[in-house]
């Protein structure tokens, strides 16, 4: 019984870890896209009128 509980806990931990990695990768892509938009707008504002 202890072994079953330990395996269950390890499985939950591994699933949580892998999900967190995918979530962080998604956040990184979102931040990158936002940064590119800000950079594009800054480039547009270099030449008047903004």
N, C-alpha and C positions, 0 to 999 in steps of 0.2 A: 504494500500500500504506500509506503514512504517513497519507494522508487517511482511509482506512478505519479504521485504528487510532484516529485522533483522534476520528472520529465514534462509534466504539464506546465510547471512554472518556467522551465527553460524554454519551452515552446512559446509561451506568451511573451517572455522577454525577447526572444529572437524576432518574433513577429513585430513587436513594438519597435525594436531597433531598426529593422528593415523599413518599416513604414516611416519612421522618423527620417531616415536617409532620403527616401523618395520625396518627402515633404520639403526637406531642406533644399533639395535639388530644384524643386518647383519654385520655391521662394527665390532662389538665386537667379533663375531665369526671369522671374517677374521683376526683380530689382534691376537686372541687366536691361530689360526692355524699357523700363522707366528711365533709366540713365541715358539710354540712346535717344529717347524722345526729348529729354531735357537738353542733351547735346545738340540735337537737330534744331531745337527752338533757339538755342544760343547762337548757332551759326546763322540762322535766319535774322536774328536781331543785330548782327554785326553790321549789316547793310541797312541804313535808314531807308524808309521809315519802318518802325517795328510794329 
